[in-house]
């Protein structure tokens, strides 16, 4: 991992993300690219050329001042930093920046209040997750001792997830993480027998093993009333440092989470999450 992108809005949550990115950069001798999106509306651009330039210069100067203060952190010393301030108006454009800058990982803060679904659905985070071909690490709270030792990778083990799975395993193992593959077995019409689950995951992993990809962690099967409950129960049981998920760009995260979320599950929603886009 050589380059990490951190989108910031100068909030405490983006500072949480920056600190985690810093720890990862130091461990991997990586560079950090810090991005601030001005989001100047078209109203500004329609007010005349002279006023347009004055407005743009004002916001650019203000952003540079805020960057100077925001990046004045002891933990950033010794890390190569690149600052980008541009007038991106929609969060899907972060993917464009990531491609142009050859980014390996995006780390961003989230204001999500509870549960995995609330962490993504309807937020700017979801907009990035939905469009980014680069893995996205979502940080929700201050994690001064962030580490990646135990990671739960939850999947439906459908064949379309194989490229995202291979990317996840390669990245996470290169970061020193031990992966725990998880399949959540649901009741009613989605219930699978032990034999069906084992066959599903065996075929998936056999296909994923083709080529030069030779290593697969063992799979754990968890029965639960919802995907989210199953993920959190197992993650809590092994004291996971991170939850990794695949997501469909056209459907976002909403298809992945169904049903109500108990208060006890919601309280565990501060586990960092990393997403890998299926495309």
Buried (B, 14 or more C-beta within 10 A) or exposed (E): BEBBBBBBBEEEBBBBBBBBBBBBBBEBEBBBBBBBBBEBEEEBBEEEEEEBEEBBEEBBEEBEEBBEEBBEEEEBEEBEBEBBBBBBEEBBBBBEBBEEBEBBBBBBBBBBEBBBBBBBBEBBBBBBBBBBBBBBBBBBEBBEEBBBEBBBBBBBBEEEBBBBBBBBBEBBBEBEBBBBBBBBBBEEEEEBEEEEBBEBBEEBBEEBBEEEEEEBBEBBBBBBBBBBBBBBBBBBEBEBBBBBBBBBBEEBBBEBBEEEBBEEBBEBBBBBBBBBBBE
